[in-house]
Amino acid sequence: GQTPVFPRIFGHEAGGIVESVGDGVTDLAPGDHVLPVFTGECKECPHCKSAESNMCDLLRINTDRGVMIGDGKSRFSINGKPIYHFVGTSTFSEYTVMHVGCVAKINPEAPLDKVCVLSCGISTGLGATINVAKPPKGSTVAIFGLGAVGLAAAEGARIAGASRIIGVDLNPNRFEEARKFGCTEFVNPKDHDKPVQQ
C-alpha cells in the first residue's frame, strides 16, 4: 500500500529530541523527548475520539503521500530535487520533519536508544493483543512470528492472563527468548507435515 515515490528516506521507529516546532504547535517544545508514531492522531476525527480505532481520518490515510499534508511538499532534498517522506516519519536520518500528530511526547529520563522500539514494535504487538484480540483470562493464544512484534504480543497475552501462549516460528533459536515474554510452548511449522492449526 505504499505510494511508489522515490527516492525517499525510510524508517519508522526511533526516539528523538524536538529541535524546533512549526507555527501553531502548542503540544511540543524544543528539547522535548519524543517517539515518532506513523499511525498518527489528529485528536479531532471520529476515529481518534473512539476507543475502538486508531485509524485517524487525517494522518493514517495521508501520511504516505511522501510529502507534508499542509502544503504537499517534501522537507528533504538533495541538489534541489525532492527526497520523499516515508509514512510520515522518515527516521533513517539525523533530522526529520513530522506532523505534530505523528509525535508522542515521552519522559525525558527514558533512554532513547531503548524506548525507540515503543514507537512501533512493542506498541503494535502489545496493543494488538490487549486492545484488539482481548484474550479472556485462561485462554489459549497462538502468535505467529516471534520477532519484536510477536514478542510484544506474547507479553500482552501474558498480561491478559492467557494460560497457554503458543509461539509459532520457523526459527527455533527464538523460542528461549520468547519464553521470557510469556510463551509457554512452541511450534516450528517445518517440524510438521500437517498445517500448523492442526
Residue, then its C-alpha position, 0 to 999 in steps of 0.5 A: g500500500q505504499t505510494p511508489v515515490f522515490p527516492r525517499i528516506f525510510g524508517h519508522e521507529a526511533g526516539g528523538i529530541v524536538e529541535s524546533v516546532g512549526d507555527g501553531v504547535t502548542d503540544l511540543a517544545p524544543g528539547d522535548h523527548v519524543l517517539p515518532v508514531f506513523t499511525g498518527e492522531c489528529k485528536e479531532c476525527p471520529h476515529c481518534k475520539s473512539a476507543e475502538s480505532n486508531m485509524c485517524d481520518l487525517l494522518r493514517i490515510n495521508t501520511d504516505r503521500g511522501v510529502m507534508i499534508g499542509d502544503g504537499k511538499s517534501r522537507f528533504s532534498i538533495n541538489g534541489k530535487p525532492i527526497y520523499h517522506f516515508v509514512g510520515t516519519s522518515t527516521f533513517s536520518e539525523y533530522t526529520v520533519m513530522h506532523v505534530g500528530c505523528v509525535a508522542k511526547i515521552n519522559p525525558e529520563a527514558p533512554l532513547d536508544k531503548v524506548c525507540v522500539l515503543s514507537c512501533g514494535i512493542s506498541t503494535g504487538l502489545g496493543a494488538t493483543i490487549n486492545v484488539a484480540k482481548p484474550p479472556k483470562g485462561s485462554t489459549v493464544a497462538i502468535f505467529g512470528l516471534g520477532a519484536v512484534g510477536l514478542a510484544a504480543a506474547e507479553g500482552a497475552r501474558i498480561a491478559g492472563a492467557s494460560r497457554i501462549i503458543g509461539v509459532d516460528l520457523n526459527p527455533n533459536r527464538f523460542e528461549e527468548a520468547r519464553k521470557f515474554g510469556c510463551t509457554e510452548f512452541v511450534n516450528p511449522k517445518d517440524h510438521d507435515k500437517p498445517v500448523q492449526q492442526 
